[in-house]
Amino acid sequence: MRKRRDHDYAAGPGLVAGPRPVSQRQLRVGEELRHVLAQLLRPGELRDPALRDANVTVTEVRVSPDLRNATAFVMPLAGGNADEIMAGLRRCAPFLKSRVARTVELRQAPNIKFAFDDAFDNAARISALLARPEVERDLGPADPGSAPAADPEPDDPAG
């Protein structure tokens, strides 16, 4: 019998196959890793010059289905020295893996890869787009003359 792969997963009969949904265990392990990494990345905890005084926020940790690889999405507070901090995190990844292995009870500690979290930048960009006058005009209330007549409330006993 053939092994099911991520791309083989189908949600049911007649539905299009897609990637396998994230399991509850992956979410739980990812959240535990996020907490441990947040504790390890506090200012003054690491000896690396780029990370010694850096405030780093771990926003999310995604774990592979086999729990052997993890991607930690991080963002330096105030966004300063992002390239230097990311280089420092890559240098410290083996050390952080060993510290995680001592703290989290897993059969095998996951390899940790760090990625810059650009979700806040995307949210700011979308917010700026929605604040533009031409978009506000399109999203604004409809012209009162062209609005359909209001129907009475469905819960209204008089209607």
WOTA-V426197 format. One line per field, one symbol per residue. ss: DSSP state (~ for helix, > for strand, _ for the rest). psi: psi as a letter, one per 20 degrees, with the letter a starting at -180 (. if undefined). A space follows every 10 residues. Layout:
ss->???
psi->???
//
This chain:
ss->_____~~~_> ______>___ ___~~~~~~~ ~~~~~~~~~~ __________ _____>>>>> >>>_____>> >>>>>>~~~_ _~~~~~~~~~ ~~~~~~~~~~ ~~~_______ >>>>>>__~~ ~~~~~~~~~~ ~_~~~~~~~_ ___~~~____ _________
psi->pqqprhiipq iapiqpqaqp qprhgggggg hghggghhhh jqpihqiphh igjpoppohq ppqrhjjiqp opoqpppjjq lgggghghhh highghghhh hhgpnqgppq ppppqpojhh ggghggghgh iqghghghir qqphhjpqqp qqphiohi.
//
